[in-house]
Amino acid sequence: MAGPYEICVLVKQVPDQGSKAGLNPDGTIDRARAKRMLNPFDRYALQAALHAKKSYGGKVTAISMGPPPAVEVLLEALEHGVDRGVLLSDRRLAASDTLATAYALYKTINYCGRFDMIFCGLQTTDGDTAQVGPQIAERLNLPQVTYCEDFSLEDGRVRARRIIEGGCQKVVSELPVLITVANSYHPLEYKSFRGAWKVQWLQRHPEDLQKVISTVDLDAVGADADRCGLKGSPTIVAHTDKVGELGGSCKMYEGHSPEELVAEVLKASSFKEFISAS
Ligand SMILES: Cc1cc2nc3c(=O)[nH]c(=O)nc-3n(C[C@H](O)[C@H](O)[C@H](O)COP(=O)(O)OP(=O)(O)OC[C@H]3O[C@@H](n4cnc5c(N)ncnc54)[C@H](O)[C@@H]3O)c2cc1C
């Protein structure tokens, strides 16, 4: 299958973990108050989608699911060079687990059209399950390349290198395909001046912005509301614990050989105490 290709990238807005603003006293996230950012893993997916567009031709659609402020990640994607954005936003999606999220995103992808390549991040920094990409591939009945750290298109097929334990694996897949992109892929390039200018202009012209970024709800994408949100989420969070601040101190030992390093460590009194106590 030769280009141009229809390319899709899934991007999620997550709470900024660098900021403590937005934490409830019990340690859970107050999503309304938390600072927001593009999921760091999705920066690699975005780079992969833009690389496919630049190298092989085509158009990139970025899709996100979240509350209205999630449009910010679509604007950011637009600044980097995607062609259009679609935000699935609906109050009935609140409390969706991965099963419900993957279902809703699958419906949105189908609503947007037919794609040759769908790129996802490896995982998110909030949910952190890495399940959404593979679940969408299953629902779309597509081959999936997970943990992909490099790829090229040859003879209309994807040739990809994926991380496996202790090394890497080279795989070939027919199109269409869903790819989850590892964070050892190339980092996201800087926003283009043209992209940044375009977004600034669109923000001053809301009627034109709506043509490039559309917001849709569950009814528009033909999703069954009972399969979304709390109703469609079999996951039960029984209990959460706050992870305490990491304490302690660290001392660096230097030596020319492992033997010297071990001798240095053995000289340390705290280690001797540890040995004698155990
Ligand atoms: C009981 C329960 C209640 C929850 N309630 C809420 C809630 O109210 N609000 C909330 O925000 N989260 C909630 N979550 C978390 C939510 O279920 C997950 O964040 C969501 O299912 C996605 O899973 P993940 O973050 O682990 O994605 P992963 O599987 O780790 O993500 C992999 C990739 O899939 C794509 N992706 C994942 N999610 C999205 C998205 N929303 N839009 C676009 N692309 C995406 C991205 O490319 C991402 O890199 C809840 C979870 C549970 C278990």
The ligand as a Gaussian input file, in Angstrom:
#p B3LYP/6-31G(d) Opt

LIG

0 1
 C      -12.109000       2.903000      38.682000
 C      -11.322000       3.878000      37.910000
 C      -11.806000       5.173000      37.825000
 C      -11.112000       6.105000      37.077000
 N      -11.608000       7.359000      36.976000
 C      -10.991000       8.269000      36.218000
 C      -11.527000       9.574000      36.053000
 O      -12.573000       9.889000      36.599000
 N      -10.852000      10.452000      35.260000
 C       -9.690000      10.077000      34.622000
 O       -9.117000      10.910000      33.891000
 N       -9.157000       8.850000      34.765000
 C       -9.780000       7.945000      35.540000
 N       -9.246000       6.710000      35.694000
 C       -8.033000       6.393000      34.990000
 C       -8.426000       5.928000      33.632000
 O       -9.128000       4.732000      33.664000
 C       -7.211000       5.677000      32.818000
 O       -6.444000       6.840000      32.883000
 C       -7.648000       5.425000      31.395000
 O       -8.380000       4.238000      31.337000
 C       -6.499000       5.259000      30.449000
 O       -5.666000       4.255000      30.923000
 P       -4.180000       4.620000      31.155000
 O       -4.092000       6.021000      31.624000
 O       -3.601000       3.553000      31.981000
 O       -3.640000       4.552000      29.649000
 P       -2.496000       3.668000      29.054000
 O       -3.069000       2.394000      28.600000
 O       -1.318000       3.646000      29.967000
 O       -2.207000       4.596000      27.788000
 C       -1.585000       4.129000      26.612000
 C       -1.815000       5.122000      25.511000
 O       -3.203000       5.105000      25.139000
 C       -3.590000       6.423000      24.742000
 N       -4.607000       6.929000      25.664000
 C       -4.945000       6.473000      26.883000
 N       -5.943000       7.216000      27.408000
 C       -6.229000       8.162000      26.485000
 C       -7.147000       9.253000      26.432000
 N       -7.995000       9.534000      27.439000
 N       -7.169000      10.020000      25.331000
 C       -6.331000       9.766000      24.283000
 N       -5.432000       8.773000      24.281000
 C       -5.383000       7.980000      25.363000
 C       -2.337000       7.286000      24.800000
 O       -1.682000       7.246000      23.550000
 C       -1.524000       6.567000      25.859000
 O       -0.148000       6.841000      25.785000
 C       -9.906000       5.748000      36.422000
 C       -9.425000       4.451000      36.557000
 C      -10.114000       3.531000      37.273000
 C       -9.575000       2.140000      37.378000

